Amino acid sequence: MSHVSGNLRRLRQASGLSQVALAEASGISRRMIVAVEAGDANISLSSLDKLAAAMGVGFVDLVRDPNRTSSSDINEVTWRGRGAASSGVLLGTAPAAHETQMWHWSLEAGERYDAEPDPQGWHEMIFIIEGVLTLSLSGTETDYPAGTFAIYSSAQIYSYLNNGSETVRFIRNVVS
C-alpha cells in the first residue's frame, strides 16, 4: 500500500477530479480520500476498487510502484493482517478478454510438459509452491524455485521441466 497515496493523488488529478468530485463518483467519503492521499488511512481493497472505477483506471494502477518498468510484475503488499505473517501480495497482472483458468500442476523428477503456442493475447501466470520449475520460453530456460513466479505470453513455444530430484508443484493461471 506504500504507493497508494501518491498514485491516488496523481490519478485523481490526471482525471480532472477534485476530492469532492471523486467522493461523489465513488461513494467513498472525501475525508477518507484526504486521509489516503496523506498516507494516514488504511483503506479496504473494495474501496480502492471503487476509487479506481470512478477514475476510469484499474485497481493495479493504484497499488503499483510507478517506477516499475514491467507492466505485469507488481509484487506489492496490498493487505496486512494483525499477525506479522498475515499479508496479501499482488504478484502480477495480465490482460483478460475472455476467460481465466486456475490449475494446480505437479511434475515428478525428470518430467516435462511441452505446450503448443496459444493465440496472440493469451498469457500464463505461474507460482511455484514446491521444488524448482524450469520454464522454457522460445528455447530460453529459466529456473523458478519455490516462492517465485513468472508471467509471460503463452503465444510462443513453451515447456515446463523438472530437472530436479523432487516433485515440483505450482499454480498455473491461463488468461485469455
N, C-alpha and C positions, 0 to 999 in steps of 0.2 A: 504494500500500500504506500510505499515511500514516494512514488511518482504521482499519486492521485491528485494531490493538491495543485501542483504545477500544471499537470495535464488538464484538470478540470478548468482552471482559470484560463489557460491558453485556448482550449477548445471552445469554451463559452464565449470568449472574446472574438475568436475567429468566426463563430456562428452569428455574431452581432447581437447576442442576447445579454441583457442586464441580469443581475442576480434575481431580481424580481420576476422578470420575464421567464427565466429558466425555472424558477419555483412554480410559476403558474402552469408552464408547459409540462413539467414533470410530476407535479403533485408532491414534491419534496419542499419542505419549508425553506424560506430564504435564510433563516437563522442557521439551519443545518448546512446549507450551501456555503455561507460565510465561514462557518467553523471548519468545513472540509477544505476550503481553499486556503485557510490559515494553517492547516495541519493540526487542528485542535480537536477533531472529532473522529470517531471510529464509526464509519457508515456501513450499512449492510450491503451485501452483494446485490440483492434485489433492488435496493435504492440506487446503486451505481448503474444497474441496467436501465432504470427509469431515466436517470440523468443522461445517459448515453443516447437513448432513443429520442429524448426531447431535443438533443443537439444534432441528431442525424449521424451519429458516429457509432462505432461498435464498443462493446464492453472492454475489449482488449486495448483500444485506444486510450482508455482512462488509466489502465494499470501498467502499461508497457513503459519501459525505460526509453525516453525519447531519443537517446543517443545510440541505441542498439541498431546495428545495420541490418540484421536478419529480420525478415518480416514474419518468420514462423517461430523463431526461438524467443520465448517470453521469459520463462524461468523466474517468475516473481511470486512472492508470498502474497496471496490475496485474502487470506483469513488466518487468524491466530485464535486458538482457544485459551482456556485458563491454564492448562498444563504446558510446560515448556516444549514438549514433543508434539503438541497438537497444532497442526497447521494445514492449510490448503495452498498448494503451489500450482499455479497455472504454468504448465511447462511450455505449451506452444499452441499454435493455431494453424489451420489450413482452411482455404475457402471451401464451401459446400454449396452445391446447387440442387442435388437430387437426394442423396442418401448418405448415411454414415453407418458403418458396421463396426462392432467391437468383437474381437476374437481373443481367446486365450490360446496361445501356442506353446508347444513344448517340442524340443528336438533332443533326442538322445545323442550321446557321443558319436561322432562320425556321420551324423545325418545331415542332409541338406534339402532345401526346397528351392526349386528353380521356377520362377514365375514368368509368365508372358507379360509383355508391356500392356498396361491398361490404356484406355483412351486418354487423350490430352485433357488436362484439367483435374485428373484424379490424383490423390495424394494418399500416403500412408503415414501413420504416426505409430511408432513402436516405443514401448517402455520395457526395459529388461528387469525382470523380477529376480532371476536366479541364474548364475553362470555367466558365460561370456558369449554373446552372439556376434558372429562375423556377418556383416551386411555387405553384399557386393552390389554396387550400383554401376551399371555400364562397365563392368570389369574392374572397378576400383574397390578393393576390400578395406573395410574399417571395422575394428573390434569395438564392441559396446559392452562393458561389464555391467553387472547388476547395479541398479540405481541410476543408469543413464538412459537417454532417449535419443531418437532421431525422427526427423520429419522430412519427407522427401517426396518428389513427384514420382508416382509409380508408372508414368508413361515412358518407361525405359526398361531395359532388361535388368532384372534384379534377382538376387538369391539370398536365402538365409542359410548360414552354415554353422555347424557346431564343430569346431576344430579342437575342442577341449575334451576332458575325460568325464565331465559331469553333465547332467541334463541341463539344458537351457530352457527357461520359462520366460515368456514375455507376453505382454498385451499388445495387440495389433488393432489399430483403428483404420478402416478404409473409408475415405471421404471422396464422394463423387458429386 
